[in-house]
Every structure is written in structure tokens, then in C-alpha cells.
């Protein structure tokens, strides 16, 4: 049987401690905060990140260095493994394209999966890859399976503030001002490629209703067959919003009693720096069995 090792990045929400338990490797995503480099879950905790963000520090994302990627791959290959590398979506970061380019010199021993995932949907892909590896599939076969299901996921995110979209240049100052005055809390969506507007609401209660209805529509239309087979799951993600995330998880369990709610995790910091604290998200994604 081929030995396969799964590699992902910290955008998946998988911590270094959890990675060790799962027997996988997680590349920490680098951040520049006021010109100083930090690494997620290495010398930058969730609490420290949001303290910097709320303090109006200059926070920007980066991608793992070429050296950090290839050194990790080389160390794993020396142990006789093939590698399945699952980075965040190429629509949201260049790290995927970098990994694909680097993998070309590894003669098929490193398979990079660009299946348009981020955060809790990326985490599900890692769990799927672990399942497939245990079934005896090699790295190339696992990549094909994950790529064939790349669009079998959907994410909806409600924002507490427009401040960070404005700060990141994703919203004009005038639009942000109007939105703040009108107390608009936008609901965004990620359907693989990028973060897009979905609906505008005024309260968290309305946002949760919109997100539940959006997922319900996906389950009744796009994913109806997968739901009937028991191959869909729900997960919750949040940005420094643990209490509301736990409440939302309970509401989803009540709304969808036949679909498991597997994860309730902090949202990827690479997304969080653009949307700020107080956000709440729900994702539906396929479980490969």
C-alpha cells in the first residue's frame, strides 16, 4: 500500500496540536503586522491577532515561503511518503499557484489539490483525504477524488462591521459610511472562487435567518441528491464570536436535524483580516465516504 501524507495550511483552521493527532502537517500562514512577521498558531494566537486588528494595526496576509514548503515536502518524502497538498483556494490566495509550480519538479510525488476550499470546507477536504488514504488510494487518486467534488460546498458569512472591508479597499469610504449609518450587516458568500456579496440585513437575527434559508435552498436544489445519500455536513465558523457561534450551531441542528453539524471553529485569519471580528458563517460541504 502507498504511504500518503496530507499537508494543508492553517487557513483550514486545523491547529498544530490537532494536526499532530491527525497525523498530518499544517503550514502556518504568515502575517505582517506593522511590518513584523508572525506565523499563525506558532507565534500568533487568535487573541493576539484580534487585539492587533481592533487596535488598528496594519495587518496584511502573505503566503508560506518557497523554502518552508519545499523543506516540509522534502522531509516527508524522505520518510517514503507521497504527498497530497491541500492549500486554500487559488481564488483567494497565490499560495496554491506557488505550490502547483513547485510540485512540477517532484515527479508526481506531490499532488496539489486546487479544489476551491477555505476554512471549514478546506478542513473537510483534509478529513476526506485522510479517509481516502486509509482506504488505500495513492496521492494522485486522492487528488482526483477531491477535484471531482470541488464545487460541492457553499459558505455564507455575516459581518458585524464594514470597517475592515473599507480598510482593505474592498468597499469605498462613501459606501462604508452609508452602510454604517444605516446599520447594514452584509451577508457574503464563498462559492469556490472568491468572496462575494449575497444580501444586506440590519440585525444578526436577520443574518442568521438569511444564511439558514440560503443553505436550505442549496440543500433542496444544488445538493439535493447528496443530502438524500447522507453525504452533506454543516459547519459553523466565526471571528472572535464563540458565544454566538455556539448558539448558531444549535439553531442549525434544529433547522437541519438530518444533517450533522461537524465543526464549530474560528474562521481562517486570512479571511478574518478582511472582515473583522464579530462575523458568523455557515458552510455546507460534501463528505467523501
N, C-alpha and C positions, 0 to 999 in steps of 0.2 A: 504494500500500500504506500502511495506517495505521502510524504510528510508535508503538511501545509501549515504555514504560519500566517495569521491575519494581522495586518498592520492598518491602523487608521490614524486620525489626528484628533486633537482634543475638541475640535468642533462637534464631534459625535456626542460629547457630554460624558464620555467614559473617562473616569479618573484613573490615575496611575495605580491606585490601590485596587480598583475594580479590574483593571487590565491584567494585573498580576494574577488575580483569582481566575480570570477567564483564560489565561494562557496566551494573551495577545500582546501586541506592542502599540503604544499610543505616542505619536509625535506631538509634543507640546507646541501650540501655536504661539508665535512671538508677537509682542505688542510694544509699541513705542509710546511711552508716557512722559510727556515733557522732555523728549529727546533721549530718555533712558530706556534700554531694552529689558523687557520682562518676558517670562515664559509661563503660559497658563498651567496652573496646578503644579508648578515647580517652585518659582519664587513669586507667584502672583495668585492669591486666593480670590474667590468670588467677592468676599467682603472688601478686600483691598481694591479690587477693580472698581467696584461701585462707589467707594469713597473717593477715588480719583475722579470718576465720571461726574459725581454730584458736586465735586469741588471745582468743576470747570477746567480740569486739566486738559492738555492737548493730547488726546488719545487716538492712536491710529493702529490699524492692523498691518501685519506683514505675513509672509509665508515662511515655512521652515527653510533653512539654508540648504543648498545642494549638499554640502558636506554632512549635515545632520541626517539627511535622507539616505544618502549612499552608505554612510558608515553604519547606520542601523541595518540596511539591507545586507551589506557585506557580512556583518556579524551573524545574521540569521542564516544566510546561505552557507556559511562555514559549518553550521550545525547540520547541514544536509536537508534543509527545508526548501520548498518552493514558497513563493510569497504571493498573497492576494492583498493588494494595497487599495484601501478604500478611503480616498480623501473627500473633502467637502466638494459640493457641486462646482463644476467648471464655470457655471453661470454666475457664481458668487465669488470665486477666487481663482487666481492663476496657478495656485499650488497643484491643481490637478494636471494642467497642461505641462508644468515643470516635471511632475512625476512621470507622465507619459513619455516625455522626451528622454528622461534619464533611463527609463526601462528598456528603451530600444537597444541599449548596449549590454543588456543582461540575457540575451539569447532565449527569451521566453520564460526564464525562471522567475521573473517578476511580472505579475499581471495586474495592471492598474484598472480599477473599475470606476468609470465616469457615469454613475447611474443617477446623477442629479439629486443627491440627497444632502441633508444638513440636519444637525441636531438630532432629535429623537428618531427621525426617519433614517438618518445615517447610522444611528445606533442599532436600529432594527436590521439594517443590512449587515452589520458586523455579526449580530446574532445569527442571521440567516447563513452567513459564510461559515460560521463555526459549526452549525448544523450540517451543512453540506460537506465540510471537511471530515466530520465524524462518519458521514455516510460513505466515505472513501473517494470522493471526487478530487481530481487534481486541481491545481490553481487555474488552468485555462478553462476547465469545465465549470468551476465555480464562477469565474468571471462571466461566462456566457449566461448562466442562470440568473445572475444579478442584473445583467444588462437587459435580459428579456423581460424583467419586471420593473424596469427603471421608472416608469411613469405610474406605477401602482401605489402612489402616495399623494397626500394632499395636506397642506398646512395652512391654518388660519391664525392670525396674530392680532390681538387688540392692544393698542398703545395707550398709555396713560398720559403721554405728553407729546407735543410736536417739536419740542425743543431740539432734540438730537437729530431729527430729520433735517431741520433747518441748519443746524451746525455742520452737518455732513454735506450740505449742498444739495440734498435731495428734495428740498422744499424751499420756495422763495421766502424771504423775510415777510413780505406782504401776506402771502398765503398763511404763513405760520401765525402772524398777528391776528388775522381774521379768524383762523381756527381756534386760537386761544380765547379770543373774546366770545366766540360762540360755543366754547367748551366742547369742541369736536374731539371725539376719541375715535380715530380711524381704525378700521379692521383691514389688515393687509393679508395677502395670500402668497404662498410659495407653491407653484405648480411646476417644480423641476428647475426651470432656468433661472428665475430671478424673483425678487420681492416686488409685488405689485399692489396697487390699491384695490380694495374689494368693496367696502361700504363705509359710510360715515354714520356714527351714532353719537349720543351725548352722555350715556351712562355705561358703567361696567355691566349692569344687568342687561341692557340692550345689546352690548357687545357679545356677551355670552349667549344670548338668545340667537343672534345672527350667526355665530360660529357653530352652534349646535344645529341650526337649520341648514347651514351650508354643508356640514358633514352628513346630515341626514339625506340631503339631496344627492351627494356623491355616492352614498351607500345604496340609494334607490335607483341610481342611473349608472354612473361610471363603474361602480364596483359591486353591482347587484349580484352577479354570479359568484364573485369571491366571498361576499358576505354569506351567501347561501351555503357555501362549502366550508364556512368557518375559517377562512383564510385572511381575515382582516382583523387588525387590532387598533385600539386607540391609545394615545399617549398625551400627556399634558406637559407643557414646558412653560417656564416663566422667567422673568428677570427681577431678582430680589423681591419676590412676591409669594413666599411659601404658603402663607395662610390662605390667600385667595386660590392658589393652585390646588391645595388640598380640597377646598370647597368645590372647585370646578370639577375635580376628578370625581367626587361623589355625585355631582349633578349629571355627569356623563354616564356614570354607571347606572343611574336611574333611567336616563333617557335611552340608553342602548344596553338593555340587560343581557342581550345575547352576544355582545362583542366585548372581549376582555380589554380593560384599561391597564396596560402593562407598565408604563414608565410615568413618573411624575418628577421631572428633572429641571435643573436650571438650564436656560437656553444658552446656546453657544455664545461665548463672549464676542466672537467676531461679528455676530448679528446684533448682540446687545449694545455694542458701542454705537450703533446707528439708530437704535430705537429707544434706548434708555431704560431706567428701572420702572417697575410697575406694570410691565407687559405680561400678557397671559396668552397662551397659544394652545391649540389642539391640533393633533395630527392623526390622520388615518393612514395606515400603511399595511401592505401585504405581509403575511408571514409565510415564508417558504418552508414547506414541510417535507 
